[in-house]
Amino acid sequence: MKTERILMLLVVALVIVLVSACTRRMAPFAPHRTQSEAHRTATTNQTCTDCHAIDQIGQRHRAGDDCLRCHRIVQGD
């Protein structure tokens, strides 16, 4: 009984650590930018929105979102 409780606490602690560690990582299913000259030079949201209109991208994107956090350049394309 005590061993089960300790094991459960360890599992909960591990899940908390994993979830908090993954908050800074790239969204796994976010579309990646192709390795074009325009994408390589894009370093701010303004350079992204110069070509991509926020209202045409999708419902979950807001003007203040950090585009480069999720959409990074894929090597090879």
C-alpha positions as CSV (number, residue, x, y, z in Angstrom):
1,M,0.0,0.0,0.0
2,K,2.8,2.5,0.9
3,T,4.8,1.4,-2.1
4,E,1.9,2.1,-4.4
5,R,1.5,5.6,-3.0
6,I,5.2,6.4,-3.4
7,L,5.1,5.1,-6.9
8,M,2.0,7.2,-7.7
9,L,3.7,10.3,-6.2
10,L,6.8,9.7,-8.3
11,V,4.7,9.3,-11.5
12,V,2.8,12.6,-10.7
13,A,6.1,14.4,-10.1
14,L,7.6,13.0,-13.3
15,V,4.5,14.2,-15.3
16,I,4.8,17.7,-13.7
17,V,8.4,17.9,-14.6
18,L,7.8,16.8,-18.2
19,V,5.0,19.2,-18.7
20,S,6.9,22.1,-17.4
21,A,10.0,21.2,-19.3
22,C,8.1,21.1,-22.6
23,T,6.5,24.6,-22.4
24,R,9.4,26.2,-24.3
25,R,9.6,23.6,-27.0
26,M,8.3,24.0,-30.5
27,A,4.7,22.8,-31.2
28,P,5.1,19.3,-32.7
29,F,2.5,19.7,-35.4
30,A,3.2,23.3,-36.4
31,P,3.9,23.8,-40.1
32,H,7.6,24.5,-40.6
33,R,8.9,27.3,-42.8
34,T,10.7,26.3,-45.9
35,Q,14.3,27.3,-46.2
36,S,13.9,30.2,-48.5
37,E,15.7,33.5,-48.4
38,A,12.6,35.4,-47.1
39,H,12.2,32.8,-44.3
40,R,15.9,32.9,-43.3
41,T,15.8,36.6,-42.9
42,A,12.6,36.7,-41.0
43,T,13.5,37.5,-37.4
44,T,10.4,39.3,-36.1
45,N,6.6,39.0,-36.2
46,Q,6.5,42.1,-38.4
47,T,8.5,40.4,-41.2
48,C,6.1,37.4,-41.0
49,T,3.0,39.5,-41.2
50,D,4.4,41.4,-44.1
51,C,3.7,38.3,-46.2
52,H,1.2,36.3,-44.2
53,A,-2.1,38.0,-43.1
54,I,-3.1,36.9,-39.6
55,D,-6.8,36.8,-40.4
56,Q,-6.1,34.3,-43.2
57,I,-3.8,32.0,-41.3
58,G,-6.3,30.5,-38.8
59,Q,-8.5,31.2,-35.8
60,R,-5.9,30.4,-33.1
61,H,-3.4,32.9,-34.3
62,R,-3.4,36.4,-32.7
63,A,-1.4,39.5,-33.7
64,G,0.7,39.3,-30.5
65,D,1.7,35.6,-31.0
66,D,5.4,34.8,-31.6
67,C,5.5,33.3,-35.0
68,L,9.1,32.1,-34.8
69,R,8.5,30.1,-31.6
70,C,6.5,27.5,-33.4
71,H,7.3,27.9,-37.0
72,R,11.0,27.3,-37.5
73,I,13.0,26.6,-40.7
74,V,13.1,22.9,-41.8
75,Q,16.6,22.0,-43.0
76,G,16.7,20.7,-46.6
77,D,13.7,22.3,-48.1
